[in-house]
Structure formats: structure tokens, C-alpha cells
Amino acid sequence: MKFISTRGKSKAVTFLEAAETGLAPDGGLYMPDSFPSTDFTAEFDSADPVASLREVAKRCSRPFLSGSLSPQEIDSLIEDAINFDAPLVQLSEKRYVLELFHGPTLAFKDFGARFMARLFSAHRTASDKDLVILVATSGDTGGAVANGFFHLPGVHVCLLYPKGKVSNVQRKQMTTLGKNITALEINGTFDDCQKLVKTAFSDRNLNRDLRLSSANSINIARLLPQSFYYLHAVTQLKASGESAPVFIVPSGNFGNLTAGLFAREMGLPVHSFVAATNRNDVVPEFLEGKAYSPRASIQTISNAMDVGNPSNFDRIRHLFQGDDELIRREITGYAFDDDSTQEMIRQVFDEFGYTADPHTAVGLLAEKEYRKAISESVPAVVLSTAHPSKFPDVVEEETGRKIETPHRLKKATEKREKSIPLQADYDTLKGFLENRYG
């Protein structure tokens, strides 16, 4: 299988080449030139949920990674990377939450970060030049990537996060590791961080001097492992006799929803997709018929979705061959403010005893709206992307209950932080990278 740029001006490459460069030379995002058809009629071992998820991951990965890794290397990579479950929790009839926060940093980003780290490690040789991974993060990506690549030989990680716009816990997960992990506190928004990273990748002189890659969802290696849990969710639903579901996806940079579309291309039985956003509603507005119009992001309590110019929208357009009306028919979008989000956290706790973080609450709001728009009774799966303990102030205020902090998260909050403040200026970032890694 080869991977091509969404802009169509770069040569086709292998999966590993696409992963190592992150962004195509023409500035586009890498996409598969075709998708394998995966057989999901076989039943996986439901007695061991982690083993079942791993089996889905192995079967899904092989067509993409063949030619880059041997079948044995692929299986070993999956065994090591996917060592936690993604359980499906039923709230009520036809309403489910897919919990994606059972990895080491308590966020869905662990799937992609651990996969990528092991992919790069499996293919590294002693003669390779050190790899510098640039990451723009609005919250959980930074912690997951830092954890996944921590102490990996020959890899340096540079995290760019917006000052004052991530939660305290998210910040501590990025700034307390040290070693090969460097945290840059950017005086700006996530969009500023993302622009800096993209500019660095398009800078030919910098790329001549440094071996750069990305662990954001602009990297194809982040999206592939995120398709695993969509497929796993359907196998769990099939076991309980449910039909093809609608997936409701809390969305910021739209990598998670794009991964779901990838899974559908591979044979995922799905009724439809719903994009759930906060006040950063560029895509929901587009889905309602307005022009696609990126703008500056707005800070909210669901900060991982504070994105005003989502990168992966280019991939979505590519998947639908540029047919905007077809996108609007296939994907529904809703946006909600903080007051509604807080109310949903309180409501779902009172009604079901379930504690939802702000991002999951946005997804549950979208599920509620979607129910009003359709006549048929289909199962709905809301993706829960982060553990509520990462947002204690908001969640504890709405539920009236103190959240127990998992031990692995508590350890991060007790360590000393170290970050480097930078202005949202590319020349400043470039000078820093050249001095530190050149």
C-alpha cells in the first residue's frame, strides 16, 4: 500500500516514510491510496477484551504496515503498544459510552502515541540521525506523546502548548518528565502552535539540518491506531445483538472522526457519524450549509477541542473527493457552549451515576440532539476521550463529588515542572530548534 498527499503534488511513499516525515513535501496530509477490506464476520475472544482489541489491531494494521515491518514485528508492536482496553459502557437502551482513557495518560491519544513510539523504535538503526518530533497540543496529545516517547533512544520530543489554555493536570503531564522531552509554553492559542509546527515542516533549510517528524493527528501513524477502537466497539455491540451504530465524536482537530471514516472504508458497519464540538464550531457551521471558514479559536472548558482551523478537514474532503454536499449528507454536526456542557455533566451523573469529563459531555449533548433528528432507533456510541480526573474543578463542581485521582496521574502532579516560554513567532522557534538540536 502507498500513501499520497491530499494536495496531489508529492510522490507516493510507504507507511513508514509517511510516518517519519509527518507532512508531505507539498504541505498536504498523507492518505492511503486505497483501503483494505477487513472481514469482521469472525468473532474475537470476548473473554479477554484486551486480547480482542489487539486482534482487531493486528488485522487492521497488517495491510498498512506490510513492506515496512514483518508480520512478526507488527504483532510484537501491537502486543506492546495496546496493553489496555477500550470498554463499551451502556448508560441506557441504545446509548453507550466508549471509554478511551484507560491508557497510561488517561486519554485516547495513548493509542496513537504508543503505536508511533514503538513503530519508530522498531525501525531505527544505529546510523540514523536523531529524530526531532514537533507536537502542537491543545491538551492531551502532549502528555500522551511525552509518555509514549519518554527515554526512547535517538528521539527528542518538543511539545508546543498554549499558555494558560490547558488544564493543570494536562500541563504537568507535559512538563515534569524532562530527559528527551522539552515543553514549550507558547504565548498564543493552539492554532498558533499548530501554525508554528506546520511552518517548521515546510521550512526546507530547517529540514535539511534536522530530521523532523510530528506526532499530531496530521501524522498518518496517529490515525491508524485510532481506527482500532471503532472496529473493537462494533465487535462488542455485535456480541450484545446490536445493529450498526451512530458514532458521536467529540472533535477538535478532527483526527478522531477521520479515523472513524478510515475504519468505515475498511468495512466498519456504521449508521452515521456525528461531529460534536464546543463553541469552536467551524465544521458544524459548514455541515449546516455555510462556507468553510476557519477562524481564531475560543477558549472553553473542553479545551482539547479548542481548534479554529482543524487540519484533518483536508483529509475528510479528500475522502469524499471534494464533494461538500456528500460530506453534509454523511456527517452531522452540533456545537454547544460551556453552560450546556456543565449542565450535561450534572445531568448524566444524576440520571445514570456516570461521571463524564467536559469532552464526553459535549458528545452526550450531540447524541441527545441527534435523537431528535432521526426517526429510527439506532444504537449510539459516544466516544469518551479523557478521564474526568483530568478536569477536577469542572467535574467536581457539577457532580458534587470528589474524583479519585488515579495513581499514575497523581505521580505526575507531584513532580517539578519545567517549561520554556516562547512567543508565537516562527523565527524564535526556529532559532530554538537549531540551537538545541542542530
Salt bridges, closest charged atoms under 4 A:
GLU20 OE2 - ARG211 NH2 3.36
GLU43 OE2 - LYS238 NZ 3.97
ASP75 OD1 - ARG62 NH2 3.00
GLU79 OE1 - ARG54 NH1 3.14
GLU79 OE2 - LYS58 NZ 2.54
ASP80 OD2 - ARG118 NE 2.89
ASP85 OD1 - HIS232 NE2 3.46
GLU99 OE1 - HIS102 NE2 2.86
ASP130 OD1 - ARG124 NH2 3.58
ASP130 OD2 - HIS156 NE2 3.13
ASP140 OD1 - LYS390 NZ 2.74
ASP203 OD2 - LYS430 NZ 3.02
ASP209 OD1 - ARG208 NE 3.69
GLU242 OE1 - LYS94 NZ 2.88
ASP281 OD1 - ARG295 NH2 2.52
GLU285 OE1 - ARG295 NH2 3.32
ASP324 OD2 - ARG317 NH2 2.99
GLU325 OE2 - ARG328 NH1 2.60
GLU330 OE1 - ARG264 NH1 2.97
GLU343 OE1 - ARG346 NH2 2.29
ASP357 OD2 - HIS359 ND1 2.68
GLU367 OE1 - ARG95 NE 3.18
GLU367 OE2 - ARG371 NE 2.77
GLU369 OE2 - LYS372 NZ 3.04
GLU376 OE2 - HIS271 NE2 2.91
GLU398 OE1 - ARG346 NH1 2.11
GLU417 OE1 - ARG171 NE 2.77
GLU417 OE2 - LYS172 NZ 3.25
